[in-house]
Amino acid sequence: MEYSNLTTESKVSFKRYTHTSRHIKCSNLVSNLKYKNLLDFGSGDGKLFEFLKIYPQKKYFAYEPYKKLQKQFLKNNTKFKNIKLIESKKNLKKNFYDVITINEVFEHLPNKKILEVIKTLKYIAKSDSTLIISVPIEVGLSSLVKNIIRIVFRSTHDRTTLKNLIRSIFQRKIIRGKKPFIESHIGFNHNDLKKILNNHFSIIKITYSPFGFLKSILNSQIFFICKL
């Protein structure tokens, strides 16, 4: 199954709406920034670039290390003629990218891998770079609504149990395992990520999608805009 079938082209209208909204949100955040080189880190099928306004005088890069997603990105390549796909971490340039977007990446990583990614981000960012990081909200009321929708449409995530749903609502810790890639969102808490980010970056702004005014009470994604 292609990644877009789980997100912007999902059979579930709510999922289509929230994933499309997060791309629009990210592109709007980027449009307010001055930059020459933009990198979408963990680009997947490259869907973000369909929402970004592409300028010929700027350079755009997509880093995607997973071969399956690389193939999906290249399949969409006719839409991304000005985007360079970077397939290996060793090909990322040091102190080079002015804006780095990291959307829907950290929720799939154990803490050890999160720290490795942060180390890489510090290596490739400039001293004045802006990082736009988005992750799903999977705790509290948002968790309840999301998981009800997943249950109704038979698209539940691994480890979806009554016990874990209750723990998610009340933001109790859930063991997620130590696999290098965690497919399920169950047990992810954006507040834990926020603490880690605060130890390495300056979070200059926090915003939400698709309902900004509801903040973390009831939303799909949270965005952290960071500086080194």
ZITA-V427222 format. One record per residue. N is the residue number from 1. SS is DSSP state (~ for helix, > for strand, _ for the rest). PHI is phi in radians with two decimals (999 if undefined). BURIAL is + if it has 24 or more other ideal C-beta (glycine too) atoms within 12 Angstrom, else -. Layout:
BEGIN
((N & SS & PHI & BURIAL) (N & SS & PHI & BURIAL))
END
This chain:
BEGIN
((1 & _ & 999 & -) (2 & _ & -1.33 & -) (3 & ~ & -1.04 & +) (4 & ~ & -1.09 & +) (5 & ~ & -1.21 & -) (6 & ~ & -1.66 & +) (7 & _ & -2.21 & +) (8 & _ & -1.24 & +) (9 & _ & -2.10 & -) (10 & _ & -1.12 & -) (11 & _ & -1.25 & -) (12 & _ & -1.59 & -) (13 & ~ & -1.04 & -) (14 & ~ & -1.08 & -) (15 & ~ & -1.18 & +) (16 & ~ & -1.02 & +) (17 & ~ & -1.14 & -) (18 & ~ & -1.19 & +) (19 & ~ & -1.28 & +) (20 & ~ & -1.13 & +) (21 & ~ & -1.09 & +) (22 & ~ & -1.20 & +) (23 & ~ & -1.17 & +) (24 & ~ & -1.11 & +) (25 & ~ & -1.04 & +) (26 & ~ & -1.10 & +) (27 & ~ & -1.11 & +) (28 & ~ & -1.17 & +) (29 & ~ & -1.12 & +) (30 & ~ & -1.14 & +) (31 & ~ & -1.10 & -) (32 & _ & -1.54 & -) (33 & _ & -1.91 & +) (34 & _ & -1.69 & -) (35 & _ & -2.83 & +) (36 & _ & -1.96 & -) (37 & > & -2.17 & +) (38 & > & -2.04 & +) (39 & > & -2.12 & +) (40 & > & -1.71 & +) (41 & > & -1.56 & +) (42 & _ & 1.32 & +) (43 & _ & -1.27 & +) (44 & _ & 1.10 & +) (45 & _ & -1.49 & +) (46 & _ & 1.37 & +) (47 & ~ & -1.02 & +) (48 & ~ & -0.96 & +) (49 & ~ & -1.19 & +) (50 & ~ & -1.28 & +) (51 & _ & -1.82 & +) (52 & _ & -1.29 & +) (53 & _ & -1.45 & -) (54 & _ & -1.64 & -) (55 & _ & -1.86 & -) (56 & _ & -1.13 & -) (57 & _ & -1.47 & -) (58 & _ & -1.84 & -) (59 & > & -1.99 & -) (60 & > & -2.18 & +) (61 & > & -2.30 & +) (62 & > & -2.24 & +) (63 & > & -1.80 & +) (64 & _ & -2.46 & +) (65 & _ & -1.46 & +) (66 & _ & -1.59 & +) (67 & ~ & -1.04 & -) (68 & ~ & -1.05 & -) (69 & ~ & -1.34 & +) (70 & ~ & -1.03 & +) (71 & ~ & -1.09 & -) (72 & ~ & -1.18 & +) (73 & ~ & -1.10 & +) (74 & ~ & -1.15 & -) (75 & ~ & -1.10 & -) (76 & _ & -1.56 & +) (77 & ~ & -1.04 & -) (78 & ~ & -1.09 & -) (79 & ~ & -1.50 & -) (80 & _ & -2.07 & +) (81 & _ & -1.08 & -) (82 & _ & -1.74 & -) (83 & > & -1.86 & +) (84 & > & -1.66 & +) (85 & > & -1.50 & +) (86 & > & -1.85 & +) (87 & _ & -1.71 & -) (88 & _ & -2.29 & -) (89 & ~ & -1.04 & -) (90 & ~ & -1.16 & -) (91 & ~ & -1.63 & -) (92 & _ & -1.29 & +) (93 & _ & -1.58 & -) (94 & _ & -1.27 & -) (95 & _ & 0.82 & -) (96 & _ & -2.13 & +) (97 & > & -1.65 & +) (98 & > & -1.38 & +) (99 & > & -2.23 & +) (100 & > & -2.20 & +) (101 & > & -1.79 & +) (102 & > & -2.31 & +) (103 & > & -1.91 & +) (104 & _ & 0.99 & +) (105 & _ & -2.05 & +) (106 & ~ & -1.10 & +) (107 & ~ & -1.20 & +) (108 & ~ & -1.72 & +) (109 & _ & -2.07 & +) (110 & _ & -1.26 & +) (111 & ~ & -0.97 & -) (112 & ~ & -1.05 & -) (113 & ~ & -1.23 & +) (114 & ~ & -1.04 & +) (115 & ~ & -1.14 & -) (116 & ~ & -1.14 & -) (117 & ~ & -1.14 & +) (118 & ~ & -1.06 & +) (119 & ~ & -1.06 & -) (120 & ~ & -1.12 & +) (121 & ~ & -1.06 & +) (122 & ~ & -1.12 & +) (123 & ~ & -1.23 & -) (124 & ~ & -1.63 & +) (125 & > & -1.47 & +) (126 & > & -1.46 & +) (127 & > & -1.12 & -) (128 & > & -1.95 & -) (129 & > & -1.18 & +) (130 & > & -1.96 & +) (131 & > & -1.92 & +) (132 & > & -1.95 & +) (133 & > & -2.01 & +) (134 & > & -2.17 & +) (135 & > & -2.49 & +) (136 & > & -1.33 & +) (137 & _ & -1.60 & +) (138 & _ & -2.16 & +) (139 & _ & -2.32 & +) (140 & ~ & 1.21 & +) (141 & ~ & -1.08 & -) (142 & ~ & -1.03 & +) (143 & ~ & -1.08 & +) (144 & ~ & -1.04 & -) (145 & ~ & -1.10 & +) (146 & ~ & -1.05 & +) (147 & ~ & -1.28 & +) (148 & ~ & -1.10 & -) (149 & ~ & -1.09 & +) (150 & ~ & -1.09 & +) (151 & ~ & -1.16 & -) (152 & ~ & -1.06 & -) (153 & _ & -1.70 & -) (154 & _ & 0.95 & -) (155 & _ & -2.29 & +) (156 & _ & -1.19 & -) (157 & _ & -1.56 & +) (158 & _ & -0.98 & -) (159 & _ & 1.30 & +) (160 & _ & -1.38 & +) (161 & _ & -2.26 & -) (162 & ~ & -1.03 & -) (163 & ~ & -1.06 & -) (164 & ~ & -1.22 & +) (165 & ~ & -1.12 & +) (166 & ~ & -1.15 & -) (167 & ~ & -1.13 & +) (168 & ~ & -1.15 & +) (169 & ~ & -1.04 & +) (170 & _ & -1.72 & -) (171 & _ & 0.97 & -) (172 & _ & -1.58 & -) (173 & _ & -1.14 & -) (174 & _ & -2.18 & +) (175 & _ & -1.19 & -) (176 & _ & -1.85 & +) (177 & _ & 1.58 & -) (178 & _ & -2.13 & -) (179 & _ & -1.07 & -) (180 & _ & -1.10 & -) (181 & _ & -2.36 & -) (182 & _ & -1.85 & +) (183 & _ & -1.24 & -) (184 & _ & -1.32 & +) (185 & _ & -1.55 & +) (186 & _ & -1.08 & +) (187 & _ & 1.68 & +) (188 & _ & -1.36 & +) (189 & _ & -2.27 & +) (190 & ~ & -1.08 & +) (191 & ~ & -1.19 & -) (192 & ~ & -1.16 & +) (193 & ~ & -1.12 & +) (194 & ~ & -0.99 & +) (195 & ~ & -1.09 & -) (196 & ~ & -1.16 & +) (197 & ~ & -1.07 & +) (198 & ~ & -1.09 & -) (199 & _ & -1.38 & -) (200 & _ & -2.20 & +) (201 & _ & -2.34 & +) (202 & > & -1.75 & -) (203 & > & -1.46 & +) (204 & > & -1.60 & -) (205 & > & -2.79 & -) (206 & > & -2.21 & +) (207 & > & -2.48 & +) (208 & > & -2.39 & +) (209 & > & -2.52 & +) (210 & _ & -1.61 & +) (211 & _ & -1.96 & +) (212 & ~ & -0.92 & +) (213 & ~ & -1.22 & -) (214 & ~ & -1.48 & -) (215 & _ & 0.89 & -) (216 & _ & -1.48 & +) (217 & _ & -1.11 & -) (218 & _ & -2.63 & +) (219 & _ & -2.71 & +) (220 & _ & -1.64 & +) (221 & > & -2.24 & +) (222 & > & -2.09 & +) (223 & > & -2.00 & +) (224 & > & -1.91 & +) (225 & > & -1.73 & +) (226 & > & -2.16 & +) (227 & > & -2.17 & +) (228 & _ & -1.21 & +))
END
